[in-house]
Amino acid sequence: MDAIVTAPADTKIGFTKYLPGLAATVALILINSVRLDEISSVDPWNDEGVYCRSRTWVLVAYLVCAAAIGGATVTMLTAGASGIGIASVVQVASILGGALLFLVSRSEGETGDGSYGLL
């Protein structure tokens, strides 16, 4: 059950408490829009920048992950004893764990023509 649902009715919950979860969801989409074989294999003769673009895209995704983890930690430290901060950390950890599990468990040809899912 979510900590916001179980919080007392007089508890004011600002939008900033939702930002770590939203950032983790964006990171999940960013991580899984690149195939794992594009990151791990480089063909120096027929690359056309795919390796560099993929690595840069994953770097941006990991920076968003770090921001989500940092935001959840700050939320936990500033939320007090309401349980919202701990729930935020658990939520972000679950979303990012699911993103990495999905990235590793996909087969090589599941994304189609090798293009990015969002670009």
Number of C-alpha atoms within 10 A of each C-alpha: 6 11 14 17 9 11 14 10 8 6 9 9 12 8 7 11 20 15 17 26 24 14 22 28 19 17 25 23 15 22 25 22 21 22 23 18 14 18 17 10 10 14 11 9 6 8 12 10 11 16 18 14 15 21 15 13 18 19 14 15 22 18 13 21 25 16 17 26 23 15 24 30 18 16 22 20 12 12 16 11 10 15 15 24 22 18 18 28 21 14 18 24 18 13 20 22 13 13 19 13 12 14 17 13 9 13 12 13 11 9 15 10 7 15 12 16 13 9 5
